[in-house]
Amino acid sequence: MNTGELNGQYEVISPWAEVDPVPLRGISPRLTELPDKKIGIFRNFKPAAEEIAVTIEGMLKERFPAAEISWYHSNGPNVLETETEHKAEFEDWVKGIDAAVTVIGD
Protein backbone atom coordinates (compact mmCIF):
# COMPACT_ATOMS: atom_id res chain seq x y z
CA MET A 1 0.00 0.00 0.00
CA ASN A 2 1.36 3.37 -0.95
CA THR A 3 0.92 5.56 2.12
CA GLY A 4 1.79 8.69 0.13
CA GLU A 5 -1.50 8.59 -1.75
CA LEU A 6 -4.88 9.36 -0.25
CA ASN A 7 -7.08 7.09 -2.33
CA GLY A 8 -9.66 6.05 0.28
CA GLN A 9 -8.10 2.65 0.97
CA TYR A 10 -7.04 1.48 4.39
CA GLU A 11 -5.23 -1.58 5.61
CA VAL A 12 -7.20 -3.29 8.39
CA ILE A 13 -5.21 -5.23 10.98
CA SER A 14 -6.85 -7.46 13.57
CA PRO A 15 -5.96 -6.73 17.22
CA TRP A 16 -6.40 -10.43 18.07
CA ALA A 17 -3.28 -12.53 18.15
CA GLU A 18 -3.19 -16.14 17.12
CA VAL A 19 -2.91 -18.21 20.28
CA ASP A 20 -2.99 -21.85 21.24
CA PRO A 21 -6.42 -22.65 22.66
CA VAL A 22 -6.39 -23.51 26.34
CA PRO A 23 -9.23 -25.74 27.49
CA LEU A 24 -11.53 -24.04 29.98
CA ARG A 25 -11.81 -25.47 33.46
CA GLY A 26 -13.90 -24.43 36.41
CA ILE A 27 -12.57 -22.82 39.55
CA SER A 28 -11.65 -25.02 42.47
CA PRO A 29 -14.54 -25.86 44.76
CA ARG A 30 -14.95 -23.45 47.66
CA LEU A 31 -14.02 -24.67 51.10
CA THR A 32 -17.01 -25.11 53.39
CA GLU A 33 -14.92 -24.60 56.55
CA LEU A 34 -11.53 -23.11 57.38
CA PRO A 35 -10.74 -24.60 60.79
CA ASP A 36 -7.96 -27.18 60.54
CA LYS A 37 -7.03 -25.95 57.05
CA LYS A 38 -3.73 -24.55 55.84
CA ILE A 39 -4.33 -21.02 54.57
CA GLY A 40 -1.70 -19.41 52.39
CA ILE A 41 -1.08 -15.68 52.35
CA PHE A 42 0.56 -14.55 49.13
CA ARG A 43 1.84 -11.00 49.32
CA ASN A 44 3.53 -8.89 46.72
CA PHE A 45 6.65 -6.78 47.09
CA LYS A 46 4.97 -3.46 47.87
CA PRO A 47 5.59 -1.99 51.35
CA ALA A 48 1.96 -1.90 52.49
CA ALA A 49 1.43 -5.56 51.59
CA GLU A 50 3.21 -6.88 54.69
CA GLU A 51 1.19 -4.76 57.12
CA ILE A 52 -2.05 -5.79 55.41
CA ALA A 53 -1.01 -9.46 55.43
CA VAL A 54 -0.12 -9.33 59.14
CA THR A 55 -3.56 -7.87 59.87
CA ILE A 56 -5.29 -10.55 57.77
CA GLU A 57 -3.29 -13.28 59.49
CA GLY A 58 -4.35 -11.93 62.90
CA MET A 59 -8.00 -11.87 61.88
CA LEU A 60 -7.81 -15.41 60.50
CA LYS A 61 -6.11 -16.75 63.65
CA GLU A 62 -8.71 -15.02 65.81
CA ARG A 63 -11.59 -16.51 63.84
CA PHE A 64 -10.01 -19.91 63.07
CA PRO A 65 -7.45 -20.65 65.81
CA ALA A 66 -6.77 -24.20 64.54
CA ALA A 67 -5.97 -23.04 61.00
CA GLU A 68 -2.34 -23.05 59.95
CA ILE A 69 -1.06 -19.96 58.15
CA SER A 70 1.67 -20.16 55.51
CA TRP A 71 3.23 -17.13 53.81
CA TYR A 72 4.73 -16.63 50.39
CA HIS A 73 6.43 -13.37 49.46
CA SER A 74 6.79 -12.32 45.82
CA ASN A 75 9.84 -10.16 45.19
CA GLY A 76 9.33 -9.20 41.57
CA PRO A 77 7.10 -6.47 40.23
CA ASN A 78 4.51 -7.20 37.53
CA VAL A 79 5.53 -10.76 36.75
CA LEU A 80 3.89 -14.10 37.39
CA GLU A 81 5.73 -15.99 40.08
CA THR A 82 5.72 -19.04 37.79
CA GLU A 83 7.86 -17.05 35.35
CA THR A 84 10.64 -16.36 37.86
CA GLU A 85 13.54 -18.37 39.22
CA HIS A 86 11.30 -19.12 42.24
CA LYS A 87 8.79 -21.15 40.20
CA ALA A 88 9.51 -24.50 41.90
CA GLU A 89 9.38 -22.95 45.38
CA PHE A 90 6.07 -21.24 44.58
CA GLU A 91 4.53 -24.41 43.12
CA ASP A 92 5.57 -26.39 46.23
CA TRP A 93 3.96 -23.73 48.44
CA VAL A 94 0.71 -23.85 46.44
CA LYS A 95 0.57 -27.66 46.69
CA GLY A 96 0.81 -27.40 50.47
CA ILE A 97 -2.13 -25.06 51.12
CA ASP A 98 -5.91 -25.52 51.11
CA ALA A 99 -6.85 -21.89 50.43
CA ALA A 100 -5.07 -18.68 49.52
CA VAL A 101 -5.43 -14.98 50.22
CA THR A 102 -3.63 -12.60 47.88
CA VAL A 103 -2.40 -9.28 49.27
CA ILE A 104 -1.46 -6.44 46.95
CA GLY A 105 0.06 -3.49 48.79
CA ASP A 106 -1.33 -0.62 46.75
C-alpha positions in Angstrom: 0.0 0.0 0.0 1.4 3.4 -0.9 0.9 5.6 2.1 1.8 8.7 0.1 -1.5 8.6 -1.8 -4.9 9.4 -0.2 -7.1 7.1 -2.3 -9.7 6.1 0.3 -8.1 2.6 1.0 -7.0 1.5 4.4 -5.2 -1.6 5.6 -7.2 -3.3 8.4 -5.2 -5.2 11.0 -6.8 -7.5 13.6 -6.0 -6.7 17.2 -6.4 -10.4 18.1 -3.3 -12.5 18.2 -3.2 -16.1 17.1 -2.9 -18.2 20.3 -3.0 -21.8 21.2 -6.4 -22.6 22.7 -6.4 -23.5 26.3 -9.2 -25.7 27.5 -11.5 -24.0 30.0 -11.8 -25.5 33.5 -13.9 -24.4 36.4 -12.6 -22.8 39.5 -11.7 -25.0 42.5 -14.5 -25.9 44.8 -14.9 -23.4 47.7 -14.0 -24.7 51.1 -17.0 -25.1 53.4 -14.9 -24.6 56.5 -11.5 -23.1 57.4 -10.7 -24.6 60.8 -8.0 -27.2 60.5 -7.0 -25.9 57.0 -3.7 -24.5 55.8 -4.3 -21.0 54.6 -1.7 -19.4 52.4 -1.1 -15.7 52.4 0.6 -14.6 49.1 1.8 -11.0 49.3 3.5 -8.9 46.7 6.7 -6.8 47.1 5.0 -3.5 47.9 5.6 -2.0 51.3 2.0 -1.9 52.5 1.4 -5.6 51.6 3.2 -6.9 54.7 1.2 -4.8 57.1 -2.1 -5.8 55.4 -1.0 -9.5 55.4 -0.1 -9.3 59.1 -3.6 -7.9 59.9 -5.3 -10.6 57.8 -3.3 -13.3 59.5 -4.4 -11.9 62.9 -8.0 -11.9 61.9 -7.8 -15.4 60.5 -6.1 -16.7 63.6 -8.7 -15.0 65.8 -11.6 -16.5 63.8 -10.0 -19.9 63.1 -7.5 -20.7 65.8 -6.8 -24.2 64.5 -6.0 -23.0 61.0 -2.3 -23.1 60.0 -1.1 -20.0 58.1 1.7 -20.2 55.5 3.2 -17.1 53.8 4.7 -16.6 50.4 6.4 -13.4 49.5 6.8 -12.3 45.8 9.8 -10.2 45.2 9.3 -9.2 41.6 7.1 -6.5 40.2 4.5 -7.2 37.5 5.5 -10.8 36.7 3.9 -14.1 37.4 5.7 -16.0 40.1 5.7 -19.0 37.8 7.9 -17.0 35.4 10.6 -16.4 37.9 13.5 -18.4 39.2 11.3 -19.1 42.2 8.8 -21.1 40.2 9.5 -24.5 41.9 9.4 -23.0 45.4 6.1 -21.2 44.6 4.5 -24.4 43.1 5.6 -26.4 46.2 4.0 -23.7 48.4 0.7 -23.8 46.4 0.6 -27.7 46.7 0.8 -27.4 50.5 -2.1 -25.1 51.1 -5.9 -25.5 51.1 -6.8 -21.9 50.4 -5.1 -18.7 49.5 -5.4 -15.0 50.2 -3.6 -12.6 47.9 -2.4 -9.3 49.3 -1.5 -6.4 46.9 0.1 -3.5 48.8 -1.3 -0.6 46.8 
